[in-house]
Amino acid sequence: MKKTVEKRFHLADEVLILKILRVISDLYPYVVGGIGIHAHEMSKRQVIFGHSVDVYTTSLGSKSSIESATNYNVYQFKPLVKLLGNPINLRMFKSLYKNRYNYDIIHAHGHLYFSTILCSVIRTIGSSPLVITNHGLRSQTAPKWFQSLYNSTVAKLIFRSADRIICYTQEEKDIIIKMGVFSTKISLVHNGIDTDLFIPPENAPLNQQKLLWIGRYVKGKGVDYLVDALNILKSDYPKIILTMVGTGPDKDKIIRKIHNYGLENSIILKDFIPNSEIVQLYHQSSIFVLPSLEEGVPRTILEAMSCGVPIVCSRLPQLVDIVEGSGFLVPTKDPQSLADSISTILSDPQLAANMGNHGRQQVLNGYSWLDTVKKTISLYEELI
């Protein structure tokens, strides 16, 4: 029988105080990645707004590290196995079922994750309203044939089970509508950036040749092509340095490629940099490069833009309106175009400054965390 959830009001300003369950496979800082950071930042800010937030995750960390990193409650479920990088855990299902009416909202992230499939099953059985944030429609690890099969079958059922779907862009909303989901169930809420943290440096570095890439070493990130591009650039820019931040299953393969090109002295490899310290890395960079084959709306691009760093990234449909004017968009799998665009920016400081200023204004005008959190909470309130 459905439990009656007591609605909590802040009588001073008549604001509805919500009890929220967030379900995310990978959670920052235990796993580095855009989705995990989004879930962490959203949870943290919703608590600041006065709401109660619990997070279910398969990410693992010590109890002390969890308590020091969050102001919300984290419940960890150790995965039994990983399939295509996706943690599988059935204990989470038991807890979701038991507590399915103990929250005002269940908010799952990423329709490609097994944890979201569990939330979809629970909602079909009966639960509090389910919100799903789409963080990109295609996996960067699964083969394309599997993704096509998944999106035409399982993904349809997941999206149809949700009471509301959040998309970052109109392009992805249109694709989900074509999957047979009513447009009225889909809301556009942009990804959020802390524009008070990610700010341009007081003194922009002059005549620097420093490139930055942040992500996971998986096929969908197109890292191969970035290393190829650096090899092309090396003859004209002997002092060029590329910093690469991240981990992933293909990292050893990329390291071998770096050695084969003899680029060891031109590339700095870092596994992890805390989100609070990464601003300094943006400040030290001339260009942020993202040659991905598949993406949602990567928060790293928005962070770099907020710091006034020019962008060179793949011409993916959902990124055109965001990046245009703030950098160059290039064809996928094209190292020469990557190298040419990087060279154009490095050789023209005024162009770089104009792109950086445009990017900063773009983020200020449309991607602040305050706006993201307010819109998400308003969406919750419509459902309860």
C-alpha positions as CSV (number, residue, x, y, z in Angstrom):
1,M,0.0,0.0,0.0
2,K,1.2,3.5,-0.9
3,K,2.6,5.4,2.1
4,T,1.4,8.9,2.7
5,V,4.5,11.2,2.6
6,E,4.2,14.2,4.8
7,K,4.9,17.4,2.9
8,R,7.2,19.7,4.8
9,F,6.8,23.5,4.5
10,H,9.1,26.3,5.5
11,L,6.3,28.5,7.0
12,A,8.4,31.7,7.0
13,D,8.4,31.9,3.2
14,E,6.0,29.1,2.3
15,V,8.6,27.1,0.4
16,L,7.9,23.4,0.0
17,I,10.8,21.4,1.5
18,L,11.3,18.2,-0.3
19,K,12.8,14.8,0.5
20,I,14.8,13.7,-2.6
21,L,16.3,10.4,-3.5
22,R,19.1,10.7,-6.1
23,V,20.2,7.6,-7.9
24,I,23.5,7.7,-9.7
25,S,25.9,5.0,-10.7
26,D,29.1,7.1,-10.5
27,L,29.4,9.8,-7.9
28,Y,32.1,12.4,-7.5
29,P,34.7,12.4,-5.9
30,Y,34.8,8.6,-5.8
31,V,34.6,8.5,-9.6
32,V,35.7,11.4,-11.8
33,G,33.4,12.4,-14.6
34,G,30.8,14.9,-15.6
35,I,27.7,13.0,-14.6
36,G,29.1,12.3,-11.1
37,I,30.1,15.9,-10.6
38,H,26.7,17.0,-11.8
39,A,24.9,14.7,-9.3
40,H,27.3,15.8,-6.5
41,E,26.8,19.5,-7.1
42,M,23.1,19.3,-7.6
43,S,22.7,17.3,-4.3
44,K,24.9,19.7,-2.4
45,R,23.0,22.8,-3.6
46,Q,19.6,21.3,-3.0
47,V,20.6,20.7,0.6
48,I,21.7,24.4,0.8
49,F,18.2,25.3,-0.5
50,G,16.8,23.5,2.6
51,H,15.9,20.1,1.0
52,S,16.7,16.7,2.3
53,V,18.8,14.6,-0.2
54,D,19.8,10.9,0.0
55,V,22.0,9.5,-2.8
56,Y,22.2,5.8,-3.9
57,T,25.4,5.0,-5.8
58,T,27.6,2.1,-6.7
59,S,30.7,4.3,-6.3
60,L,32.8,3.2,-3.3
61,G,34.8,5.3,-0.8
62,S,35.7,5.3,2.8
63,K,33.0,6.5,5.3
64,S,35.3,9.4,6.4
65,S,35.9,10.5,2.9
66,I,32.2,10.5,2.2
67,E,31.3,12.6,5.3
68,S,34.0,15.1,4.6
69,A,33.0,15.5,0.9
70,T,29.3,15.9,1.1
71,N,26.5,17.6,3.0
72,Y,24.0,14.9,1.9
73,N,23.6,11.3,2.8
74,V,25.3,8.7,0.6
75,Y,24.3,5.0,0.5
76,Q,26.8,2.8,-1.3
77,F,26.0,-0.5,-3.1
78,K,29.0,-2.5,-4.0
79,P,28.6,-3.7,-7.6
80,L,28.5,-7.5,-8.2
81,V,30.0,-7.1,-11.7
82,K,30.6,-4.5,-14.4
83,L,29.2,-5.0,-17.9
84,L,30.6,-2.6,-20.6
85,G,31.7,-0.4,-17.7
86,N,28.2,-0.4,-16.2
87,P,28.0,-1.5,-12.5
88,I,25.3,-4.1,-11.8
89,N,23.9,-4.3,-8.3
90,L,20.6,-6.0,-7.2
91,R,20.9,-4.9,-3.5
92,M,20.0,-1.4,-4.7
93,F,16.8,-2.8,-6.1
94,K,15.8,-4.2,-2.7
95,S,16.4,-0.8,-1.0
96,L,14.6,1.1,-3.8
97,Y,11.6,-1.1,-3.4
98,K,11.5,-0.8,0.3
99,N,11.8,3.0,0.3
100,R,9.9,3.7,-3.0
101,Y,7.3,5.9,-1.2
102,N,9.5,7.4,1.5
103,Y,10.6,10.3,-0.8
104,D,8.8,13.0,-2.6
105,I,10.9,12.6,-5.7
106,I,13.2,9.9,-7.1
107,H,15.7,11.4,-9.5
108,A,17.8,9.1,-11.6
109,H,20.7,10.1,-13.8
110,G,21.7,8.6,-17.1
111,H,19.3,6.3,-18.9
112,L,22.3,4.1,-19.9
113,Y,23.0,3.0,-16.3
114,F,21.6,-0.2,-14.7
115,S,20.7,1.9,-11.6
116,T,18.3,3.9,-13.8
117,I,16.8,0.7,-15.1
118,L,16.1,-0.3,-11.5
119,C,14.3,3.0,-10.9
120,S,12.2,2.5,-14.0
121,V,11.1,-0.9,-12.8
122,I,10.3,0.5,-9.4
123,R,8.2,3.3,-10.9
124,T,6.3,0.7,-13.1
125,I,5.5,-1.3,-9.9
126,G,4.5,1.9,-8.1
127,S,6.5,4.6,-6.4
128,S,6.9,8.3,-5.8
129,P,7.3,10.3,-9.1
130,L,10.4,9.5,-11.1
131,V,12.6,12.1,-12.8
132,I,15.4,11.0,-15.2
133,T,18.1,13.4,-16.4
134,N,19.5,12.4,-19.8
135,H,23.2,13.0,-19.8
136,G,23.7,11.9,-23.5
137,L,21.9,9.4,-25.6
138,R,24.9,7.3,-26.6
139,S,27.4,5.4,-24.6
140,Q,31.2,6.0,-25.1
141,T,32.0,2.4,-24.2
142,A,29.3,0.1,-25.6
143,P,29.5,-0.9,-29.3
144,K,27.2,0.9,-31.7
145,W,25.1,-2.1,-32.6
146,F,24.4,-2.6,-28.9
147,Q,23.5,1.1,-28.3
148,S,21.1,1.1,-31.3
149,L,19.4,-2.0,-29.9
150,Y,19.3,-0.6,-26.4
151,N,17.9,2.8,-27.4
152,S,15.2,1.2,-29.6
153,T,14.0,-1.1,-26.8
154,V,15.1,-0.6,-23.2
155,A,15.6,3.1,-23.4
156,K,12.1,3.6,-24.8
157,L,10.6,1.8,-21.8
158,I,12.8,3.7,-19.3
159,F,11.8,7.1,-20.7
160,R,8.1,6.2,-20.9
161,S,8.2,5.1,-17.3
162,A,9.5,8.5,-16.1
163,D,7.1,11.2,-14.9
164,R,9.5,13.8,-16.3
165,I,12.7,13.7,-18.4
166,I,15.3,16.5,-18.2
167,C,17.4,17.2,-21.3
168,Y,20.2,19.7,-21.8
169,T,19.4,20.5,-25.4
170,Q,16.5,20.8,-27.9
171,E,18.4,18.4,-30.2
172,E,18.3,15.6,-27.6
173,K,14.7,16.4,-26.7
174,D,13.7,15.9,-30.4
175,I,15.4,12.5,-30.5
176,I,13.6,11.3,-27.4
177,I,10.3,12.5,-28.9
178,K,11.0,10.4,-32.0
179,M,11.4,7.4,-29.6
180,G,7.7,7.8,-28.8
181,V,7.8,9.9,-25.6
182,F,5.3,12.7,-25.2
183,S,7.0,16.2,-25.5
184,T,5.1,17.3,-22.4
185,K,7.1,14.9,-20.3
186,I,10.4,16.4,-21.4
187,S,11.8,19.6,-19.9
188,L,14.9,21.5,-21.0
189,V,17.1,22.4,-18.0
190,H,20.7,23.3,-18.8
191,N,23.8,21.9,-17.1
192,G,25.0,24.0,-14.2
193,I,28.4,25.7,-13.7
194,D,29.6,27.5,-10.6
195,T,30.4,30.8,-12.3
196,D,31.8,32.2,-9.0
197,L,34.4,29.4,-8.8
198,F,35.1,29.0,-12.5
199,I,36.3,32.5,-13.3
200,P,38.9,33.9,-15.8
201,P,42.4,34.5,-14.4
202,E,43.2,38.1,-13.3
203,N,46.2,38.0,-15.6
204,A,45.8,35.8,-18.7
205,P,48.9,33.8,-19.6
206,L,50.7,35.3,-22.6
207,N,52.3,33.3,-25.5
208,Q,51.5,30.0,-23.8
209,Q,51.2,26.8,-25.8
210,K,49.4,24.7,-23.3
211,L,46.5,22.4,-24.2
212,L,44.1,20.7,-21.8
213,W,42.0,17.6,-22.1
214,I,39.8,16.1,-19.3
215,G,37.8,13.0,-19.6
216,R,37.8,9.2,-19.5
217,Y,40.1,7.1,-21.7
218,V,37.4,5.3,-23.7
219,K,36.9,5.0,-27.5
220,G,34.1,7.6,-27.6
221,K,36.3,10.4,-26.3
222,G,38.5,10.3,-29.5
223,V,41.7,10.7,-27.6
224,D,43.6,8.9,-30.3
225,Y,43.0,11.8,-32.7
226,L,44.1,14.3,-30.1
227,V,47.5,12.6,-29.8
228,D,47.7,12.4,-33.6
229,A,47.0,16.2,-33.7
230,L,49.7,16.9,-31.2
231,N,52.2,15.0,-33.2
232,I,51.3,17.2,-36.2
233,L,51.6,20.4,-34.2
234,K,54.9,19.4,-32.6
235,S,57.1,20.5,-35.6
236,D,55.7,24.1,-35.6
237,Y,55.2,24.3,-31.8
238,P,58.2,22.5,-30.2
239,K,57.3,23.9,-26.8
240,I,53.7,22.8,-26.9
241,I,52.4,20.9,-23.8
242,L,49.2,18.9,-23.5
243,T,47.9,18.1,-20.1
244,M,45.6,15.1,-20.0
245,V,43.5,14.4,-16.8
246,G,41.6,11.2,-16.4
247,T,41.5,7.4,-16.1
248,G,39.8,4.7,-18.1
249,P,40.3,1.3,-19.8
250,D,42.1,2.7,-22.9
251,K,44.7,4.7,-21.0
252,D,47.5,2.2,-21.4
253,K,46.8,2.1,-25.2
254,I,47.1,5.9,-25.4
255,I,50.3,5.8,-23.3
256,R,51.8,3.4,-25.9
257,K,50.8,5.7,-28.7
258,I,52.4,8.6,-26.9
259,H,55.7,6.6,-26.6
260,N,55.5,5.5,-30.2
261,Y,55.4,9.2,-31.3
262,G,58.1,10.1,-28.8
263,L,55.8,12.7,-27.2
264,E,56.6,11.9,-23.6
265,N,58.1,15.3,-23.0
266,S,55.1,17.1,-24.5
267,I,52.3,15.4,-22.6
268,I,51.6,15.6,-18.8
269,L,49.3,12.7,-17.5
270,K,47.3,13.2,-14.4
271,D,44.8,10.6,-13.0
272,F,42.8,13.0,-10.9
273,I,42.5,16.7,-9.8
274,P,39.9,17.7,-7.2
275,N,37.2,19.9,-8.6
276,S,38.1,22.7,-6.2
277,E,41.7,22.8,-7.7
278,I,40.9,22.3,-11.3
279,V,40.3,26.1,-11.9
280,Q,44.0,26.7,-11.6
281,L,44.6,24.2,-14.4
282,Y,42.1,26.0,-16.7
283,H,43.9,29.2,-15.8
284,Q,47.2,27.8,-17.0
285,S,45.7,26.5,-20.3
286,S,45.6,28.2,-23.7
287,I,43.0,25.9,-25.3
288,F,40.6,23.3,-24.0
289,V,40.3,20.4,-26.5
290,L,37.6,17.8,-26.7
291,P,37.7,15.5,-29.8
292,S,34.8,13.3,-28.7
293,L,32.8,11.1,-31.0
294,E,29.8,11.1,-28.7
295,E,28.8,13.5,-25.9
296,G,25.9,15.0,-24.1
297,V,26.8,18.5,-23.0
298,P,30.2,18.1,-21.3
299,R,30.5,20.2,-18.2
300,T,34.2,20.5,-18.9
301,I,33.5,22.6,-21.9
302,L,31.3,24.9,-19.9
303,E,33.9,25.1,-17.1
304,A,36.6,26.0,-19.5
305,M,34.4,28.6,-21.2
306,S,33.5,30.1,-17.8
307,C,37.2,30.5,-17.2
308,G,37.6,32.3,-20.5
309,V,39.5,29.4,-22.2
310,P,39.0,29.0,-26.0
311,I,37.5,25.7,-27.1
312,V,38.4,23.3,-29.9
313,C,35.9,20.4,-30.0
314,S,34.1,18.0,-32.3
315,R,31.2,19.4,-34.3
316,L,28.4,17.5,-32.5
317,P,24.9,18.9,-33.1
318,Q,24.2,19.7,-29.5
319,L,27.4,21.6,-29.0
320,V,27.2,24.0,-32.0
321,D,25.1,26.7,-30.4
322,I,27.1,26.4,-27.2
323,V,30.6,26.6,-28.6
324,E,30.2,28.8,-31.7
325,G,32.0,32.1,-31.2
326,S,33.9,30.6,-28.2
327,G,36.1,28.4,-30.2
328,F,36.3,26.1,-33.2
329,L,34.1,23.0,-34.0
330,V,35.8,20.4,-36.2
331,P,34.8,17.1,-37.8
332,T,35.2,14.0,-35.8
333,K,38.1,11.6,-36.4
334,D,40.1,14.4,-38.1
335,P,43.5,15.1,-36.5
336,Q,44.5,17.6,-39.2
337,S,41.4,19.7,-38.6
338,L,42.1,19.6,-34.8
339,A,45.7,20.6,-35.4
340,D,44.8,23.4,-37.8
341,S,42.2,24.9,-35.4
342,I,44.6,24.7,-32.4
343,S,47.3,26.4,-34.5
344,T,45.0,29.2,-35.6
345,I,44.2,30.1,-32.0
346,L,47.7,29.8,-30.7
347,S,49.0,32.1,-33.5
348,D,46.4,34.8,-32.9
349,P,46.3,36.1,-29.2
350,Q,43.5,38.6,-30.0
351,L,41.3,35.9,-31.5
352,A,42.0,33.7,-28.4
353,A,41.0,36.6,-26.1
354,N,37.8,37.3,-28.1
355,M,36.8,33.6,-28.0
356,G,37.5,33.5,-24.2
357,N,35.4,36.6,-23.5
358,H,32.5,35.2,-25.6
359,G,32.6,31.9,-23.8
360,R,32.5,33.5,-20.4
361,Q,29.5,35.6,-21.3
362,Q,27.8,32.6,-22.8
363,V,28.1,30.7,-19.6
364,L,27.0,33.7,-17.4
365,N,23.9,34.2,-19.6
366,G,22.7,30.6,-19.7
367,Y,24.5,28.1,-17.5
368,S,24.6,29.2,-13.9
369,W,24.0,26.6,-11.1
370,L,21.5,28.8,-9.3
371,D,19.3,28.8,-12.4
372,T,19.7,25.0,-12.9
373,V,18.8,24.1,-9.3
374,K,15.8,26.5,-9.2
375,K,14.4,25.0,-12.5
376,T,14.9,21.5,-11.2
377,I,13.1,22.1,-7.9
378,S,10.2,23.8,-9.7
379,L,9.9,20.7,-11.9
380,Y,9.8,18.5,-8.8
381,E,7.0,20.7,-7.3
382,E,4.9,20.2,-10.5
383,L,5.0,16.5,-9.9
384,I,3.9,16.2,-6.3
